[in-house]
Amino acid sequence: MDLLVVGGSGLLGGEIVRQSGAHATFHRAAPETENRHRLDLRDRAAVLDLVRHLRPRVIINAAYRQHDWAITADGAMHVAAAAAHIGARLVHVSSDAIFSGNAVTYDERSVPDPTTPYGAAKAAAELAVRGLVPDAVIARTSLIIGEGEVSHIRNVQQKVLFTDDVRCPIHVTDLAAALLELRNAQGVHHIAGPDAINRLELATLIARRDGLDETALTPGRRAETGPPGPLALRLDCAWTQERLTVRLRGAREFLARPDPAPRTDGDTTPR
């Protein structure tokens, strides 16, 4: 088998499966593919058994659970150990959450300095992957946006949207294509959009895209009201983009409202 996607029922994992036709693992919600396998990443023996059985050439690990160390950190270690056992290539999806936000930008050489439990779990996962599969790809990304993706639609409807909370959103189709392109590479890669925007601007773009009332959005400052965590996380992806054929679009581009459909009644009078 060529490719196994761990976490294939999530937004990113599902898109990788859609683009590649890969086998996929899931924990609770089964993905819409025939080649699916239930798997609990916390069970090291179960992970090894499945990988031994399928023997994929490449594994892409897109699985995580934000408040669960056992899934995010231990699970990543179990996947890396299984990949090393059969000699499979590994692409591990990491996050900008491994950084504190104290630097202006972060490139592939930047050292993790997490300030949250989730960031610490993702940094621990990177360490395990590097130790067990030295030639693995570690792909750090930012906010992942899809068409009508639920969590970010809820973001639009939050009471307060922070103007000091900055990320580099990426469209899920771009990220999935980039990960598939990098499956024969190695080392750390940053894969995010070129637009560093705050939560209020992101919410406004989504509201306009989906026909919601942008005037109902309420600005605020995370530094004053919380929750704790890094504020501005700007990933520098220039080095990785030079090595990709897929173009990583910014949020202002992929969330732009489509042009209205042209008139078809023969009337060419300007309006």
N, C-alpha and C positions, 0 to 999 in steps of 0.2 A: 504494500500500500504506500502511496506517495505522501499523503498529508493527513495528520490528525489535528483537529482543533479542540483544545481543552477549554471548556467554557463556551460551547457552541450554541447555547440557548440565549446568550446575552446579545445586546445590540451589536457590539463589534464582532463577537464570535459568529453570530448568525450571518453577518454580512460577508465575512471571510468564507464561510461555507457556501453562501449564494454565489460568490464570484469563482470559487474553485471546485465545488462539488466534493469537498473533503468529507471524511468521517468526522463526527462531532461527539463530544461527551457533554452530559448535562447532569445536574444534581436533582432538581425538582421539576422545572418546566421543560418538557421535551421540545427540541427544535423541530422545525418542519423539514425534516430530511429522513429518508429511509435508513441512512447509515448513521444511526445514533446509538450511543452507549451510555447507560446510567453509570455514574461514577461519583464516589465521595472522595474528594481530594485529601481529606484528613486521614484516610486509610492508606498508609504507605504500601501495604501488601496488595491491595486492590488496584492501586495505580500501576504497580509493577506488573501484575498479572495481565491487565488489559493491554499495556504497551507490549509485553512479550507476545501476547496473542495476535495483535494487529500488525506489529513490526512496521510502523510507519518510517519512511525515510526522513520525514521532517515533522516536528511537533511545534505548533504555535500555541502558547499558553496565554489565553486572554481571560482567564478566570480570576476573580477576586470577590471579596465581600468586605465592604469598607470597615465594619466594626468587628471583624473576625480574624484574629491573628492566625488561627489554625488553617483557615482557607487561604488567606493572602500570603502568608510567609511559609508556614509548614507545607501547605499544598504545593507551592512553587518548588520547594526543595524536593518533595516527593516526585514531581514531574521531572525535574532536572536529573535526579538519581536514576529514574527509569530510562530517560533518554541516554544517559551515559552507559547504562547497562547494555543496551542494544546497539549503541553507536549511532543513534539518530541525531540529526541536526536539531537545534532548538532555537526558537524565536520566543523570547519572553517579553511580554508587554508590561512595562513599568509606567511610572507616573511622575509628573512634575511635583507631586506631593512630597517627594524625597528631599526637596529643598526648603530652606527657611524663608526665602523671599528677601533676604538681606542684601543680595547682590542685584545689580541692575538687570543683568541677563545671565542665562546659564547655557553654556554649550556642552558638548559631549565630554569635555575634560573636567567639568565641574564635579567637585566632591560632594556627595550627599551630606546634608546637615538637617535632618527632619526635625520638626517641632510638634508633630501630632502623632498619636498612636498609629493612624493609617499610614502616614509617611514613614514611620519607623518600620512598619511591617513590609512596606514596599522596598525599603532600603535593605532590610534583612533578606528579602527574597532575591534581590540583585546579588548580594554577597554569596548566597547559597548557589545561585546559578553560575556565577563566575568560578566558584571553587570546584563545582562538579562537572561543568561543561565549559572549559576555558574558551572554546571557539564559538560559543553561543552568541546570538544577537540579543542585546538588551535594548528594547525600543521604548524610549520614554515619550509619553504623549501628554496632552492636556485635556480640556473638556471635549467630549465627543458628542457631536450633534448629528441627528438623523432627521428624516422627514416626519414631523409630528411627534418627535420623541418625547415621551411622557414627562420625564423628570425636568426637562428644560421648559416645557409648557407650564408646569407648575411653578417654575422659577419666575415666569412672567406674572403669575398671579400672587406672588408673595407680597406681604404687606410692605416690606422695605427691600429695595434693591441697592446693593452697595456700589458706590462710585469709586471706592478705593480698593476693590477686590478685582484684580486684573489677571486674566488668563489669555491663552492663545488657542481659541477653539478650532477644532478640525472637523471636517465632515467625515462621517463614518465610511463612506465609499472611498474617499481619498486615503484614509488610514489603512483600510483593509487592503487596498491595492498596493500601498507602499510596503506593508508587512509581507505580502506575497512576493513582491519583487526582491525583498531582502533575505529571503529564506536561504540563499546560498552565500550570504555575507557573514560577517562576524563582527563582534565588538559593539560598542555603545553607539546608538543612533537616536537623534531627536526628531520626532515626527509630529509636528503641530502646524497650525496655520500661521501665516505671516502677520496677521492682525492681532495686536495685543489690545484687548478691549475690556472694559469693566462690565460688571453684572447688569447695570442699568442699561448700557448701550446694547448688550446682548439681548436683554429682555425686550427692548424697543424693536430691535431687528426682527425678533421672533414674532412679536405682536403684529408688526406690519405684514410679515409674511403670511400670517394665519388669520388676518382680518380681525384682530382683537383691539381693544381700546387702549392705545398707548398712553392716553392722557390719565388713565387710572393708575399708572405706575408711580410708586412713591420712592424717591431717592433717599439714601442714608449712607452712613459711614460705618463700616465693619469695625474699624479701630475703636470706635466709641461704644458700640453696642454688642460686639461679638457676633458669632462664636469665635473662640481663639483659633489661631492658625496663621499661616503665611498670607500676606496680602497680595503683593504683585509677584507673579511667577511668569517670567517671560523666557520661553525656550528659544534659544538661537539654533535654528535648523539649517543654516546655510550650508554647512559641510555635508550634511546628509542629503539635502536637496540637490546638490551638485552630482550626487551619485545615483539619483533616481530619475527614471523617465516620467513617472507620474508627477504631475504638478500639484503641490499642496496649496489649495485655495484658502484665502482668508474668509472670515465670517462675513465681512461686508460684501463679499462677492457671492458666496453660496447661500446667504440668507436674503439676498436682494429680491424684491418682488418681481415676478416675471412681467414682461411687457404685456399690455392688453392685447387680446387677439385682434387681428386686423378685421375691418368691416368687410362683409361679403355681399352687401346689397348693391354694389356697383357705384355707391356714392363716394367719390374721392375728394369731396369738399373738406378742406382743413377744418378742424374743430379745436 
